[in-house]
Amino acid sequence: MSTGFLPYGRQSIDEDDIAAVAAVLRGDWLTQGPAVEAFERALAVRTGAAHAVACANGTAALHLACLALGLGPGDAVVVPSITFLATANAARYVGAEVAFADVDPDTGLMRVEDAAAAVARAGAKGWRVRALASVHFAGQAADLAGLAEFAQARGLVLIEDACHAVGTRTCDVEGRWAEVGACRHGGLAAFSFHPVKTIAAGEGGAVTTNDAALAERLRRFRNHGMVREAERFSDPELGFEADGTARPWVYEMPEPGFNYRLTDIQSALALSQIGKLDGFAARRQELMDLYARRLEPLAPLVRPLGRVEGCRPAWHLCVALVDFAAVGRSRSAVMTDLRARGIGTQVHYLPVHRQPYYRDRYGTLALPGADGFYARALTLPLFPAMADADVDRVIDALAEVVGAA
């Protein structure tokens, strides 16, 4: 058992990860080199997607997805309110509106009925909904089959915010398992490799898709919007010699993009980490099972996050649902007392529809599922290096501070 401070999340870095990064530092390519492509190939194989495009972080991945789909002013994207700011902000970056959806108050996940209600509200405002952004919260996947069926019936594209869910698997009605990011329902999936996520790149992200045209647009927008292929040049005088030979230094920019590249340094770390993904996911599952057993005596004051059928999560977060009103203590007081006992906690997330920017833009919105989930959410420590005894320590401290010892 650790006697030091237990944060809610922490990366797991071994000597082979350090060696992989050191090898890049001793080589010729620190960025735009072979480690990036190697990581992209490994991620595509792991997820089962035809294409994986690495980028700077998960926010960049979501932004690139919106750019690749050509979303813009007059369009709207359905976004569950329980998520990080980036899911909604990515739509605003391209000028699209955000149609906030409610969530299941026990899982934090957007359901089909939540998406349908958000689409109806958007339609009443005259918005043209073009995409659903489904968030796989805490590592559990949303109802991809149901949301995809709903989206396809309305001509919408499914964007999976899978920033919590690298390594998560889902089962379809025929019993077939697939990795999140396989995009078997079409669209795109965005990932994050921040240090508290299941695998780390320092910072880093990626988008997977099975659509070659979307993959090409992702790569172009990742790199300033530039194209270097001679067959795509539109200015013969700029791109070619008098004999028709393409000038090797020329690039064109059909439309602006961004510098959202991932470095070889980060890619080397991510490539080393992806080889450990199964082990990380298995250990996180063991810890979550232990949390569930240890939380049973604390019910109904404290309960684990609701579980989703047909999902094998690679857990990113351990979220407990605490009835603070019944406990008779504020969440701030509980978190402060836990911190004094060496237990770090967090809250995932403040409902995005209540953020000042979105409240000022769209007015007050009633989403009782999201508000109810937020009122009870408390994220407890979860990372592979934790010992079983660390879970005991967390639960013992939690039981004490909520008066359920």
Secondary structure, DSSP 8 states (H G I E B T S, - for coil): ---S-B-S------HHHHHHHHHHHTSS-SBSSHHHHHHHHHHHHHHT-SEEEEES-HHHHHHHHHHHTT--TTEEEEEESSS-HHHHHHHHHTT-EEEEE---TTT----HHHHHHHHHHHHHTT-EEEEEEEE-GGG----HHHHHHHHHHTT-EEEEE-TT-TT-EEE-TTS-EEETTS-TTSSEEEEE--TTSSS--SS-EEEEES-HHHHHHHHHHHBTT-B--GGG-S-HHHHB-TTS-B-TT--B-SS---B---BHHHHHHHHHHHTTHHHHHHHHHHHHHHHHHHHGGGTTTEEE----TTEE-----EEEEE-HHHHTS-HHHHHHHHHHTTB--B-----GGGSHHHHHHH-----HHHHHHHHHEEEE---TT--HHHHHHHHHHHHHHTT--
